[in-house]
Amino acid sequence: MKKILVYIVLMPISYALLLWLGYTNLVRQSTQEQWMEQAAPWLGEAPADMKVHEVNDSPDSLPYTVFQVSASNDMKERFHRAFPGASTNSEYLQDLPEWSKCGLTGGNTVIVPSMKEDPHLGLLYIVINNPNAKKQQGTAKTIQPLYPQYLNHHPYLTMWRDLLIGLVSYVFPALFCCIGRLWIERKAVWTIDTIGICMVIPALTIAITGYIAITNFGMYDGIMSIMGLCFFSGLNIACSLVLMVVTCIVRLFKAEISHEQKQSA
């Protein structure tokens, strides 16, 4: 029972630390990095006084980035040159160079940029892509980035890196518990304690921490979010089951080799 309590305490702490480190070092970008990724291919270098705001229009909407810059004629001209005829809810299909395309859409995705001016403060609020805006790819105007040198030159490398990091983060509870219980402590596989530690604790950890994360970051989407949490909880159970079976096979091979060595001796 004490061993189970150790995993109940250590598993959530370790997973929360992993999520925090991942968010601060991989997800949360600096102000300059956000501009370079989203706005630089269209608007060029960032103004010196640029600031970034993360905005949630409602609890059920996805957060998006708003760039705050001085209301200069140069920035206004840059925006209208990049997005000709832009008005409220204008849609644009990004026609990116072949070397920068990646993903299921081939890199040609629809964005809905916007620019609002506050004349009293002398500020512009620029949004390159609002994920909550309604998009109809058939009616979007095709545009090409004016500054392609700022596009990602290794999109597939970035995609696979993010997928690998994402996969490891999602199955980390199963890896933590199975490695600790089966490979470090070398406990029996098919016992009630091992099943509780290697299957139940990881599934509950991913469900609880995932729910807290999506509600706090404004990403809760009702039944779809619940289904996603169930899927990743099941993924941890499947990962644990695979590791437990692999452990059994390895132990059987080692036992067989040891038995043959004894007989030969």
C-alpha positions as MATLAB code, in Angstrom:
seq = 'MKKILVYIVLMPISYALLLWLGYTNLVRQSTQEQWMEQAAPWLGEAPADMKVHEVNDSPDSLPYTVFQVSASNDMKERFHRAFPGASTNSEYLQDLPEWSKCGLTGGNTVIVPSMKEDPHLGLLYIVINNPNAKKQQGTAKTIQPLYPQYLNHHPYLTMWRDLLIGLVSYVFPALFCCIGRLWIERKAVWTIDTIGICMVIPALTIAITGYIAITNFGMYDGIMSIMGLCFFSGLNIACSLVLMVVTCIVRLFKAEISHEQKQSA';
ca = [
       0.000    0.000    0.000;
       2.868    2.370    0.785;
       4.325    1.802   -2.692;
       0.997    2.715   -4.282;
       0.811    5.910   -2.220;
       4.321    6.847   -3.387;
       3.221    6.581   -7.036;
      -0.042    8.426   -6.310;
       2.009   11.334   -4.946;
       5.042   11.261   -7.272;
       3.201   10.647  -10.543;
       1.054   13.842  -10.553;
       3.967   15.946   -9.266;
       6.325   14.633  -11.956;
       3.723   15.043  -14.692;
       2.809   18.567  -13.589;
       6.525   19.448  -13.622;
       6.874   18.008  -17.131;
       3.891   20.034  -18.398;
       5.205   23.198  -16.762;
       8.680   22.768  -18.262;
       7.188   21.974  -21.669;
       4.931   25.013  -21.558;
       7.626   27.438  -20.424;
      10.325   26.164  -22.797;
       8.442   24.902  -25.879;
       4.901   26.255  -25.968;
       5.225   29.724  -24.494;
       7.147   31.710  -27.067;
       8.776   35.058  -26.603;
       7.166   38.161  -28.099;
       9.695   38.218  -30.942;
       9.264   34.479  -31.657;
       5.495   34.842  -31.962;
       5.879   37.710  -34.415;
       8.467   35.829  -36.474;
       6.274   32.734  -36.697;
       2.926   34.385  -37.438;
       3.414   37.898  -38.771;
       6.938   38.234  -40.171;
       6.294   36.316  -43.442;
       3.542   38.849  -44.221;
       4.605   42.063  -42.487;
       8.389   41.815  -42.209;
      10.429   42.819  -39.177;
       8.611   43.602  -35.939;
       8.392   47.234  -34.765;
      10.538   48.035  -31.733;
       7.533   48.858  -29.546;
       5.544   45.723  -30.450;
       3.662   43.918  -27.679;
       1.719   40.662  -27.674;
      -1.580   39.756  -26.039;
      -3.213   36.336  -25.798;
      -6.969   36.807  -26.168;
      -9.964   34.593  -25.369;
     -13.242   35.932  -26.717;
     -15.281   33.474  -24.648;
     -14.726   30.460  -22.357;
     -15.531   28.098  -25.251;
     -13.265   29.761  -27.831;
      -9.616   29.093  -28.622;
      -7.002   31.677  -27.593;
      -5.287   33.663  -30.329;
      -2.507   36.213  -30.608;
      -3.016   39.970  -30.946;
      -0.007   42.116  -31.855;
      -0.069   45.667  -30.509;
       2.029   48.204  -32.459;
       2.128   51.942  -32.980;
      -0.378   53.223  -35.557;
       2.221   54.215  -38.137;
       1.470   54.676  -41.827;
       4.275   52.235  -42.611;
       2.613   49.397  -40.680;
      -0.786   50.163  -42.184;
       0.717   50.047  -45.681;
       2.487   46.775  -44.897;
      -0.755   45.187  -43.737;
      -2.783   46.302  -46.756;
       0.023   45.262  -49.117;
       0.120   41.778  -47.560;
      -3.672   41.433  -47.355;
      -5.164   43.465  -50.234;
      -8.752   44.513  -49.768;
      -8.815   43.309  -46.160;
     -12.004   44.030  -44.245;
     -13.957   42.332  -41.485;
     -13.817   38.520  -41.882;
     -11.845   38.667  -45.144;
     -10.428   35.215  -45.886;
      -7.077   34.490  -47.507;
      -5.622   31.200  -48.712;
      -1.888   31.068  -48.001;
       0.068   29.998  -51.077;
       3.369   28.993  -49.506;
       6.570   27.853  -51.262;
       6.919   24.101  -51.666;
       9.879   23.905  -49.269;
       7.810   25.401  -46.431;
       4.688   23.274  -46.872;
       3.868   20.611  -44.360;
       0.916   18.784  -42.852;
      -2.400   17.469  -44.140;
      -3.288   20.726  -45.891;
       0.054   20.922  -47.679;
       0.654   24.261  -45.984;
      -2.138   26.037  -47.882;
      -4.392   27.057  -45.019;
      -6.989   29.808  -44.764;
      -6.360   32.729  -42.422;
      -8.604   35.634  -41.437;
      -6.293   38.581  -40.641;
      -7.582   41.794  -39.110;
      -6.257   45.206  -38.123;
      -8.049   47.573  -35.752;
      -6.906   51.058  -34.844;
      -7.377   52.880  -31.545;
      -7.002   56.562  -32.568;
      -7.072   57.764  -28.957;
      -4.072   55.644  -27.953;
      -2.421   55.715  -31.377;
      -2.216   51.917  -31.516;
      -2.916   49.167  -34.023;
      -4.137   45.720  -32.987;
      -3.185   43.138  -35.599;
      -4.388   39.536  -35.758;
      -2.878   37.239  -38.372;
      -5.015   34.196  -37.705;
      -8.030   33.884  -35.432;
      -8.823   30.144  -35.124;
     -12.400   30.984  -34.096;
     -13.197   32.899  -37.303;
     -15.466   31.171  -39.813;
     -13.498   30.031  -42.850;
     -14.652   28.908  -46.268;
     -11.668   27.914  -48.362;
     -13.669   28.063  -51.600;
     -14.213   31.824  -51.319;
     -10.787   32.799  -49.966;
      -8.423   35.027  -51.938;
      -5.044   33.383  -52.631;
      -2.017   35.348  -51.414;
       1.714   34.724  -51.158;
       3.948   35.838  -48.270;
       5.860   39.013  -49.023;
       8.781   37.945  -46.829;
       9.243   34.187  -47.450;
      12.700   34.274  -45.858;
      10.945   34.257  -42.483;
       9.043   31.032  -43.161;
      10.061   27.798  -41.451;
      12.794   26.176  -43.580;
      12.423   22.779  -41.867;
       8.661   22.250  -41.471;
       8.751   18.447  -41.420;
      11.513   18.387  -38.824;
       9.451   20.741  -36.678;
       6.321   18.638  -37.197;
       7.981   15.360  -36.201;
       9.691   16.992  -33.234;
       6.378   18.337  -31.971;
       4.656   14.993  -32.569;
       7.361   13.113  -30.659;
       7.311   15.551  -27.762;
       3.511   15.455  -27.726;
       3.395   11.651  -27.740;
       5.949   11.334  -24.948;
       4.103   13.924  -22.873;
       0.783   12.123  -23.312;
       2.126    8.662  -22.360;
       4.579    9.928  -19.722;
       2.383    8.688  -16.831;
       2.454    5.132  -18.212;
       6.217    5.275  -18.840;
       6.914    6.678  -15.382;
       4.876    4.071  -13.534;
       5.893    1.051  -15.624;
       9.597    1.860  -15.621;
       9.556    2.516  -11.900;
       7.446   -0.499  -10.945;
       8.634   -3.137  -13.421;
      12.181   -2.164  -14.392;
      13.553   -0.384  -11.309;
      11.681   -2.162   -8.520;
      11.418   -5.348  -10.639;
       8.053   -6.263   -9.153;
       5.755   -9.001  -10.435;
       3.726   -7.962  -13.480;
       0.267   -9.443  -13.082;
      -0.635   -8.413   -9.538;
      -3.368   -6.120   -8.263;
      -0.816   -3.569   -7.036;
       1.045   -3.502  -10.355;
      -2.147   -3.164  -12.390;
      -3.259   -0.296  -10.134;
       0.103    1.466  -10.393;
       0.744    0.858  -14.101;
      -2.793    1.250  -15.488;
      -5.161    3.006  -13.113;
      -2.853    5.763  -11.821;
      -1.616    6.851  -15.316;
      -5.165    6.881  -16.729;
      -6.495    8.989  -13.856;
      -3.476   11.303  -13.942;
      -3.834   12.122  -17.644;
      -7.594   12.627  -17.295;
      -7.418   14.927  -14.257;
      -4.403   16.995  -15.291;
      -5.679   17.221  -18.868;
      -9.058   18.505  -17.690;
      -7.416   21.102  -15.453;
      -5.144   22.235  -18.310;
      -7.824   22.647  -20.988;
     -10.215   24.462  -18.649;
      -7.527   26.829  -17.363;
      -6.222   27.643  -20.880;
      -9.711   28.191  -22.304;
      -9.590   25.134  -24.589;
     -12.555   23.202  -23.164;
     -14.876   22.162  -25.994;
     -17.584   20.129  -24.294;
     -18.017   16.531  -25.415;
     -15.039   16.695  -27.796;
     -12.719   17.565  -24.909;
     -14.156   14.739  -22.805;
     -13.680   12.289  -25.679;
     -10.103   13.493  -26.088;
      -9.358   12.922  -22.402;
     -10.875    9.435  -22.610;
      -8.755    8.692  -25.678;
      -5.499    9.734  -24.014;
      -6.397    7.867  -20.822;
      -6.961    4.780  -22.962;
      -3.678    5.458  -24.758;
      -1.852    5.327  -21.418;
      -3.569    2.071  -20.515;
      -2.575    0.601  -23.884;
       1.012    1.807  -23.449;
       1.158    0.257  -19.978;
      -0.243   -3.008  -21.288;
       2.400   -3.136  -24.027;
       5.187   -2.420  -21.540;
       3.871   -5.077  -19.172;
       3.747   -7.696  -21.956;
       7.238   -6.717  -23.153;
       8.499   -7.025  -19.575;
       7.034  -10.521  -19.322;
       8.644  -11.583  -22.610;
      12.050  -10.188  -21.639;
      11.888  -11.892  -18.250;
      10.947  -15.202  -19.859;
      13.898  -14.947  -22.278;
      16.271  -14.100  -19.439;
      14.945  -16.978  -17.350;
      15.352  -19.374  -20.270;
      18.914  -18.203  -20.924;
      19.759  -18.509  -17.240;
      18.284  -22.015  -17.114;
      20.330  -23.121  -20.157;
      23.507  -21.691  -18.665;
      22.929  -23.639  -15.463;
      22.334  -26.850  -17.379;
      25.472  -26.381  -19.486;
      27.503  -25.707  -16.353;
];
